[in-house]
């Protein structure tokens, strides 16, 4: 069965410091991995995805994520956090072997990131 | 490029009433998804359309929920009758082809409160 774990409900960092939001996954086939961000009263905004290739994926707003197959992880990172990065972050996984139109997206419970000035 | 549009943004109803949500996907996107996001949880897929056909509705409570995408463009999700546990944000998303590699783009959601 496919699943995503975000082990931290809350991450707090000071502005200018590096941030990491953790994600581990379980999928039977090849993992396709996604990060989304959700601001209050808004839908999910796409940040980045890993499909294949380079394990380090760069995305929007200076975020990047590192795919680690042996540890089944896909942690989100940013070298220098901004107060405006404060939001709810979701990791999601899809089974890439489920066919072209099958294979639902499974989301984690989300991690609330707070960046203080 | 316009994003995914949803209406209404907020809805408050009493249990046993009915409610409908509307979604207009990004122009040209063949695949449309409805998700339910309960407070404190990640979104959960309710139903996936490919053009106007249903691809996956295995998690849709069919005794009370229904959805349609008649012309392969916009979609309506209905709940009848509503229960207290249906209180959630209902998110609509769309993707270009529906392939596993495609990015899903989300609308702002409809926040439903059932009293």
Interface residues (C-beta under 8 A of the other chain):
Chain A: X4 X32 X34 X36 X41 X42 X43 X44 X45 X46 X49 X51 X90 X92 X94 X95 X96 X98 X99 X100 X101 X102 X103 X104 X105 X106 X107 X108 X109 X110
Chain B: X4 X6 X31 X40 X41 X42 X43 X44 X45 X48 X50 X55 X56 X91 X93 X97 X98 X99 X100 X101 X103 X104 X105 X106 X107 X108 X109 X111
